Amino acid sequence: MKAAPFAYRRAESLEEALDLLATHGAEAKLIAGGQSLVPMMAMRLARPALLVDINRLPGLKGVAFGPQRAVIGATTRQRDLELDAALQRAVPLLPAALAWVGHVQTRNRGTLGGSLAHADPSAELPLAAAVLDATLVLRSRDGGERRLPAREFFLAPMVTAAREQECLTAIEWPIWDGPGVACAFEEVAIRHGDFAIASAACQIQCDAEGRCRRAAFGLGGVAGTPLVFPDLARQLIGRHITDALAREVAQAAAARTEPGSDTHADAEYRRHLAAVLLRRALLRAGAAPARAAA
Ligand SMILES: Cc1cc2nc3c(=O)[nH]c(=O)nc-3n(C[C@H](O)[C@H](O)[C@H](O)COP(=O)(O)OP(=O)(O)OC[C@H]3O[C@@H](n4cnc5c(N)ncnc54)[C@H](O)[C@@H]3O)c2cc1C
């Protein structure tokens, strides 16, 4: 199928983009990498009358490192983030998640902000943002700037707390200071590059004896939004992540999922996967610093 007719404007400044959004309301849609929006338009699942292209806005691209956070412009390409060595050291879970997103070709075009704004419940980047408690910065012409924790941004499948007239401009990622930080991203999909049937992400910091000092983890594809479990993560603090502990925590997390059934997998299988993948991720990340120190 082909997209319904639409008008196209390439914004030359953020102010121009925000003005177009404010003037055209629900008729207008931002386009970043186009890797989700264009297929949706081709299938007529989206019919914007006006596309506002934000790809050339220089202020929305790139990575900047501040004290304890990495600030990433919303239109930064996924592939550029994946290859950023400084980012791999500062926010290791983000490049680990990116390796699972689509294909090199889609990551060459797809943006970080586009993936978060699209809010597919099986997408890897929303899960990483929720696990690490990233902050999303939104701008609109009339409302100025708004900052939202990722955990409050995702409301339902493809529904976010972003308002119609808002543009996501940047995402701030906490940097975990100190040694012993490791992460793991585990996923099952029909083929590599497909959206996940279920996924698990975790970042863990261990002390020199291999005891967990800090932990964050979550599950994707098993509810309408990414799920995070700060209370279960606290249970890991001060302890070695043994197989028994990882299994117990992963099963407790999986019991809280609300997976759906479709032609690829039923709810029971997705819940089973959630427990297996999370256990695996916890063991990989929990063992990594101990191995490195040995
Ligand atoms: C073959 C294929 C396989 C894929 N596999 C995966 C996968 O395994 N995992 C995965 O997560 N994704 C996958 N994707 C989707 C891909 O990651 C997209 O890049 C991503 O979902 C959307 O990013 P984008 O920059 O292309 O956004 P676009 O398609 O341009 O936009 C998507 C939506 O976000 C809105 N938007 C974009 N930027 C902003 C902004 N700055 N502020 C507010 N709203 C904005 C748009 O209006 C639109 O509604 C795949 C895509 C393809 C084509």
The ligand as an SDF file (V2000), in Angstrom:
LIG
                    3D

 53 58  0  0  0  0  0  0  0  0999 V2000
   12.7120   -3.8510    9.5660 C   0  0  0  0  0  0  0  0  0  0  0  0
   12.5940   -3.1160   10.8760 C   0  0  0  0  0  0  0  0  0  0  0  0
   12.8950   -3.7750   12.0400 C   0  0  0  0  0  0  0  0  0  0  0  0
   12.7930   -3.0960   13.2610 C   0  0  0  0  0  0  0  0  0  0  0  0
   13.0930   -3.7760   14.4060 N   0  0  0  0  0  0  0  0  0  0  0  0
   13.0110   -3.1330   15.5850 C   0  0  0  0  0  0  0  0  0  0  0  0
   13.3520   -3.8010   16.7970 C   0  0  0  0  0  0  0  0  0  0  0  0
   13.7180   -4.9780   16.8280 O   0  0  0  0  0  0  0  0  0  0  0  0
   13.2410   -3.1050   17.9580 N   0  0  0  0  0  0  0  0  0  0  0  0
   12.8390   -1.7870   17.9770 C   0  0  0  0  0  0  0  0  0  0  0  0
   12.7640   -1.2040   19.0460 O   0  0  0  0  0  0  0  0  0  0  0  0
   12.5210   -1.1360   16.8510 N   0  0  0  0  0  0  0  0  0  0  0  0
   12.6090   -1.7620   15.6590 C   0  0  0  0  0  0  0  0  0  0  0  0
   12.2820   -1.0880   14.5250 N   0  0  0  0  0  0  0  0  0  0  0  0
   11.8430    0.3230   14.6160 C   0  0  0  0  0  0  0  0  0  0  0  0
   13.0610    1.2600   14.6590 C   0  0  0  0  0  0  0  0  0  0  0  0
   13.8290    1.0780   15.8210 O   0  0  0  0  0  0  0  0  0  0  0  0
   12.6720    2.7350   14.6290 C   0  0  0  0  0  0  0  0  0  0  0  0
   13.8490    3.4290   14.3910 O   0  0  0  0  0  0  0  0  0  0  0  0
   12.0610    3.3560   15.8470 C   0  0  0  0  0  0  0  0  0  0  0  0
   10.9760    2.6040   16.3360 O   0  0  0  0  0  0  0  0  0  0  0  0
   11.5050    4.7450   15.5010 C   0  0  0  0  0  0  0  0  0  0  0  0
   12.5560    5.6460   15.3630 O   0  0  0  0  0  0  0  0  0  0  0  0
   12.5640    6.6600   14.1440 P   0  0  0  0  0  0  0  0  0  0  0  0
   13.6110    7.6600   14.4090 O   0  0  0  0  0  0  0  0  0  0  0  0
   12.6630    5.8960   12.8730 O   0  0  0  0  0  0  0  0  0  0  0  0
   11.1460    7.3850   14.3060 O   0  0  0  0  0  0  0  0  0  0  0  0
   10.0140    7.7320   13.2500 P   0  0  0  0  0  0  0  0  0  0  0  0
    9.5880    6.5090   12.5230 O   0  0  0  0  0  0  0  0  0  0  0  0
   10.4220    8.9040   12.4340 O   0  0  0  0  0  0  0  0  0  0  0  0
    8.8670    8.1920   14.2650 O   0  0  0  0  0  0  0  0  0  0  0  0
    8.2060    7.2600   15.1020 C   0  0  0  0  0  0  0  0  0  0  0  0
    7.1620    8.0130   15.9560 C   0  0  0  0  0  0  0  0  0  0  0  0
    7.8250    8.8510   16.8950 O   0  0  0  0  0  0  0  0  0  0  0  0
    7.4470   10.2330   16.7160 C   0  0  0  0  0  0  0  0  0  0  0  0
    8.6600   11.0130   16.9380 N   0  0  0  0  0  0  0  0  0  0  0  0
    9.8670   10.8340   16.3280 C   0  0  0  0  0  0  0  0  0  0  0  0
   10.7660   11.6660   16.8590 N   0  0  0  0  0  0  0  0  0  0  0  0
   10.1300   12.3890   17.8120 C   0  0  0  0  0  0  0  0  0  0  0  0
   10.5380   13.4090   18.7270 C   0  0  0  0  0  0  0  0  0  0  0  0
   11.7950   13.8530   18.7700 N   0  0  0  0  0  0  0  0  0  0  0  0
    9.6100   13.9270   19.5710 N   0  0  0  0  0  0  0  0  0  0  0  0
    8.3350   13.4650   19.5640 C   0  0  0  0  0  0  0  0  0  0  0  0
    7.8920   12.5100   18.7240 N   0  0  0  0  0  0  0  0  0  0  0  0
    8.7870   11.9750   17.8570 C   0  0  0  0  0  0  0  0  0  0  0  0
    6.9130   10.3230   15.2910 C   0  0  0  0  0  0  0  0  0  0  0  0
    5.9900   11.3920   15.1340 O   0  0  0  0  0  0  0  0  0  0  0  0
    6.2520    8.9530   15.1470 C   0  0  0  0  0  0  0  0  0  0  0  0
    4.9920    8.9590   15.7580 O   0  0  0  0  0  0  0  0  0  0  0  0
   12.3810   -1.7230   13.2940 C   0  0  0  0  0  0  0  0  0  0  0  0
   12.0770   -1.0610   12.1090 C   0  0  0  0  0  0  0  0  0  0  0  0
   12.1820   -1.7380   10.9030 C   0  0  0  0  0  0  0  0  0  0  0  0
   11.8590   -1.0060    9.6350 C   0  0  0  0  0  0  0  0  0  0  0  0
  1  2  1  0
  2  3  1  0
  2 52  2  0
  3  4  2  0
  4  5  1  0
  4 50  1  0
  5  6  2  0
  6  7  1  0
  6 13  1  0
  7  8  2  0
  7  9  1  0
  9 10  1  0
 10 11  2  0
 10 12  1  0
 12 13  2  0
 13 14  1  0
 14 15  1  0
 14 50  1  0
 15 16  1  0
 16 17  1  0
 16 18  1  0
 18 19  1  0
 18 20  1  0
 20 21  1  0
 20 22  1  0
 22 23  1  0
 23 24  1  0
 24 25  2  0
 24 26  1  0
 24 27  1  0
 27 28  1  0
 28 29  2  0
 28 30  1  0
 28 31  1  0
 31 32  1  0
 32 33  1  0
 33 34  1  0
 33 48  1  0
 34 35  1  0
 35 36  1  0
 35 46  1  0
 36 37  1  0
 36 45  1  0
 37 38  2  0
 38 39  1  0
 39 40  1  0
 39 45  2  0
 40 41  1  0
 40 42  2  0
 42 43  1  0
 43 44  2  0
 44 45  1  0
 46 47  1  0
 46 48  1  0
 48 49  1  0
 50 51  2  0
 51 52  1  0
 52 53  1  0
M  END
$$$$
